[in-house]
C-alpha cells in the first residue's frame, strides 16, 4: 500500500501539497461569495469548501507514497462535495495529479482502478454539473428540445471530462511503461554482465586446472624418480631436478599470466599453439613415460588459434591423466588432420580400476574430463573418454575451418 520514498521526495510532496492547499484556500475565499449551495447556508458551504480543499491537498501529499489511499481520499471528498451541492472547487485540480501517480506508481489494481475512476468520474461530472441542473430547471421549449439539450450537453461534458482525466492517467501510464522498460534493460544488462563474468571465471579456472594439474603431475613423477635414483645414480637425480625446475618455472609463468588476467580483464592469457606440442611431449617423456606420437595427415598451415588451443589443452589433460593413472607402458598419441576436421586419440594402459570407466564417473574424481569436453565444445567438437579393457582411450573430433575452406564455402 505504501511505497518507499526518499526523504527528498517526501519533502517535495509535502511542500507541493502545502503550496497547493494555500492557493486553493485563497482562490476559494476570494471572492468569498463564489461558493454557494442549494443545500447548505453560505457560511456552512464556505466552511465545507475550505475543509474539502484541505482534504484534497492532503490526498495530493500522499499521491506518491500511497497512490491507492490518495485516490480513495479524493473519491470520498468528491462524493461529499457532490452530496453537499457545492460547485467545482479550485482544489479539484488535485484529481489530475492523483490519477497520474496512480497510473505511474500504483500497483496493478490501483492502476486499473485509476482508469475506471477516470471514466466513472467523467460520468459523475457530466451528471452533476449538466444533467441535474437541466432536469431541475425542467422543459423550456418542449420535450424534444429539452431532451436534445440534455443529451448534447451531457455528452459534450462527458467527452471533455473524459479527455482531461484520461490525459492525466495516460501520462502516468507512459511513465510507468518507460520505468518498466528501464528496469528490464538494467536487469538484462546485469544478467549479461553476470553471465560474462561467470564464463570468464570458468575459462580462467579451466586454464588454471590445465596448467597446474599437468605441471604438478610432471613434477611429482620427476620427484619420485629422483628420490629412488638419488642413492644409485646421482646423475639421473640431477637431470630429474632440472626437469622439475624447468617445469615449475613454466607453470609459474603461466599462473602469473592467468593472475594478470584476473587483475586486468584485457590482458591475454597463455595461449599455447601446435608449435608447443613438442615441448609438451618432452615434459611427458622427461617424467619417465614412453610416448609414441603419430601425426598423419599433417596439419594445414592456417589452423585457427582456437582449434590449436583446444588440441593442446585436450592433449595436455589426456597425458596428465596417463601420468596419474596409467600403467608404465607406452602412451600412444595420434593426430589426423583431415579436410575440415582433426581426429585426436590418446591411448594409455591402466592398472586395475585406476582410470574412470567413463567421463560420467570423472565428476567424483576431478574436472579433467569435463574440462576436455568443454574445450571441444568451445570449437564445436566432441570428446569421448572411456576405458576399453586395460586401455583408457580419449578420442576427440574437432572441426577445422581453415581460410581456404572458408573462402571456398563463401564462394
N, C-alpha and C positions, 0 to 999 in steps of 0.2 A: 504493500500500500504506500509506504513512504520510501522515496528514493534517497540515495546517498548524494549529498551536495557538499561542495567545498564551502569553507567559511566565506569566501568572496562571493560565491553565487548566492548564498543565503542573505548576506548583507545587501547585495544588489537588489534582490527580490523585495526585501523589506523596504529599502529606500524608494524603489519604484512604486510599491503599494502605498506608502505614506504620501508621496507626492501626488499620486493619482487620487487618493482619498481626499486630500485637501482641495485639489482642483474640483473634484466632484461636489464637495460640500459648498464651495464658493459659487459654482455655477448653479447649484440648486437653490441657494439662499437668495442670490441676486439674479434676476428680480424675485423677491420673495413671493409675489402673487402668481408666479408661473406654475406652482404646484397646486392642483385642485383635485377634488374627488367628490363624486356624487354620493359616496357612502360615508365619508368622514368630514368632520369640520375642518376649516382651513388650518387651524393650529395643529390639530392631530395629524392631518395629512402631511404638513411640513415636517413634523417630528418623525413620522413614519418614513418619509423620504430620506431624511438625514440618517436615520438608523440603517436603512437599506443601502445607502451609499457606503456606510462603513462596512457593512457585511460584504458587499461586492469588492471593496478594497481588500478585505481580509482574504476572500477567495483568490484574488489576484496574487496576494503574497504567497499562497500555498500552491500556485499553479505548477511549479516545477518540483516542489518537494512531494506533493501528493496530488497528481492530476485528477484522480477519481474523486477525492474528497472535495477539491475545488469545484469540480463540475456539479457534485451534489449540492454544495452550498449555493452555487449560482442558481440552480434549478429551484431550490427552496425559496431563495429570495425573490426569484421571478414569480413564483406562484403566489407568495404573499403580496407582492406588488400588484398582480392582476386581481387578487381577491379583495384588495383594498380599493380598487378602482383608481389607482394612481396612473398618471400619464407616463410616457417614456422618460427615464431619468438619465442625466449625463453618466452616471455610474454604470449604466447598462453596457457601455463600451467594453467593460472588462470581460464580457462574454466572449469577445473575439480572441482576446489573449488566452483565455482558458481553453477554448476549443483548439487553438493552435498547439498548446502544450499537451493536451490530451492525445492529439494525433502524433506529436513528435516524441513524447517521452512516456506516455501511458502504457500500461500492459495491453495485451491483445484485447481483453474485454473492454477496457477503458477506451481503446482505440475505436472499436466499433460502436460503443455507446456514444462517443462523441459524434460519429457520423449520424446515428439515429437522432441525437439531440439536435443536430443542425436541421434535419427535416421536420421533426416534431416542433421545434422552436419556431421555424418559419411558419408552420401552420397555425401555431398559437398566436403569433404576431398578427397574421392576416385576420384571424377571427376576432382577436381582442381589439385591434386598432381600427378595423374596417367593417367587418361583418356585424358585430354587435352594435356599433353606433348607427349603422344604416337600419338595422332591424328596430332599434329603439325609436328612430325618427319616423318609421312607418312609410307606407307607399305615398309618394307625392303625386306623380303624373300618371298613375295607372300601374296595374300589376306587372305588365310586360316590361315597361321602362324600369320599374323598381327591381325586378329580377335581373334584368340585364346589367343595371348599375351594380347590384350586389355581386354578381358573378365576376364582372370585369374588374371591379376594384379589388375584390378578394384575390383573384388570380394574379393581378399585377403586383399586389403587395406580397403575395406568397413567392412569386418568382424573384422579386427584388431581395426579399429577406433570405431566400434560399441561396441566391448567388453570393450575398455578403457573408453568410455564415459558412457556407461550403468553401468559400475562398480562403478563409482563415484555417479551416480544417485541412484543406488540400495543401496549403503551405506547410503545415506541420507534418503531413504525410510525406511530402517530398523531402523534408529534413530527416525524417525517420528513415526513409529509403537510402539517403546518402550516408547517414551514420552506419546503417547496417552494411552497406557496400564497403565502407571504410573498414569496419570491423572484420568483415570477411577477407578483405585484401590483406589486412595486418595478420590475421590468422593464417592465411595462405603463405605469406612471407615467412612467418615464424616456423610453419611446418616445413617449408622448403629449406630454411636455414638449418633446422634440426636434422632433416634427412641428409643434407650435405655434410653436416658435422659428423653424423653417425657413419656415413660412407667413408669419410676421411679417417675417422678413428679405426674403422675396420681395416682400411687399406694399410695404415701405419702399423697396426697390430699384426697384420699378415706379414708385412715386410720384416718387422722385428722378429717374429717367430721364425721366418725362413733364415734370416741371418744368424740369429743367436743359436737356434737349435742345431743347424749344420756345423757351425764353428765349434760349439761345445762338444758335439759328437766326435769331431776330429781331434780336439784337444784331449778328450777323455781316452780315446783309443791310443793316441801317442803317449800319453802319460802312463797308461798301463804297460805299454810296450817298453817304455824307458825304465820303469820300475823293475820289470823282470830281467831286462838286459843289462842293468847297471853293474851287476857283480861280474858277469861273464864277459861282456863286450862293451866297454865304455864308449867306444866309437859309435855304436848303434844308439846308445843313450844320448850322446851329444847330438846326433842327427835328429832324433826324436824331439829333443828340446828345441832345436832350431825350427822344426816344423811347428811345434806348439807356439813358439814366439811369433813366427810369421802369420800363422792363422789367427792368433789372438789380436795382433796388430790390425789385420784386415777387418776382423769383426768389430774392433773398437772404432775403426774409421767409418764403417757402415752405420754403427749405432750413433755415432756423433752426427752423421748426416741426417739420420732419422730424427734425432732430437732437435736438430736445426729446423726440420720441417714443423715440429711441434711449436717452436718459438716463432717461426716465420712461415706462414702458410704458402708464400710464394716460392719458397726455396725448393729446389729439385732434390729428390731423394736418390738413393742408389738405384741405378737402372742398368743392371747387367745386360750384356748382349751376347750374341753367339761367339764372338771372339774370346770371351772369357770362359768358355766351356773347358778349354784345355787346362786352365788354372784350377777349375773345379775338379776335373779328373785327377790332376796332380795331387790335390789335397787328399782325395779319397785314397789314391794309391799310397801316399805317404802314411796314411793311417793303417796300412797293412792289408788293404783289400785289393785282391787281384781284379782289375777292371778291364773288361773287353768291350770296346766301342766299335760299332759299325755304323757308318753313315753312307747310305745308298738309297736313292739318288742323293746328290749333293744339293745343298740349299741354293736357291737363286740369289742374285746379288742385291735384290731390293726387298728383303723380308721386312715387314713392318716392325717397328720397335716394340709394339705391344705384344706381338707374337714372339719376338726374341725374348722378351722378359718372361712371358709365360713358359716358354720352353726351358729357360734357365731355372726358374723357380720350381717347376714341377720336377725337373731332373735333380735339383738340389735336395728337395724333400724326399724323393724316392731313394736317393743314395744315402741320405741321413737315416732313413728307416732301415736300409740294408746294414749300415754301420751298427745301429742299435740292436736290431732283432735278427739279423741274418746269421747264417752259419758261415764258417771260414771257408767258403767256396767261392769260385769266381762269380762276379756280378756282370751281367750282360746288359749293355745299353745299345739299342738300335734306333736310329733316326732315319726315316724315309721321307724325303721331301718330294712328294708327288705334286703334279699341277693342281693348285687350288687347295692343298691341304698338306699337313705334316703328320706322320704317324710316329709316335714316341712310345717305346716299350722298354721297360726295365724289369729284369728277372733276377731274383736272388733266392738262394736256397734258405730254408728256415729250419729251425730245430724245434720239434715238439709243437707247443702252442704259443711260440714266441710272437708270431705275427698275427694280426687280427684276421679273422676269416673273411671279412668284407669291410667296405668303407662304412657300413652302417654301425659296425661294432667299434669303430675307431673313436666314437664320441666318448666312450668311457675311458679311453687311454690318452687322448690328446686331440689336437686340432690339425694334425699334419695332413691327413687325407681330406679333411674338409677344406683345408686351405688349397690343396691341389685342385679340387673340384671348383672352388671359387675362381682360381686363376684361369682355369679353362673356360668357365662361363663368361668371364670378362671379355674374351675374344670370340665367343660364340662356339666354343668347343666342348668336348666331354672328356671325362676321366673315369675309367673303370679300374678298381683296385680290389683284388681278391686272391685268396690262396688257392692254388691248384696243386693238390697233393703236397709235396715237400717243397714247392716253389711258390713264392709270392710274386705276382705279376701286376705291374702298373702299366696300363695302356691308355694313352691319351691321343685324341684326334683333334687337331686344331685347324680351322680354316685359315688359308693364307691368301690374301687378296693383294698380289703384287701390282706394281704400277702398270706392267704390260697387260695383265688380266683386267685391271680396272679400266684402262683405256679401251681395250677390246670390247668389254661389256658395254661401255658407253656408246661405242660406235654401233 
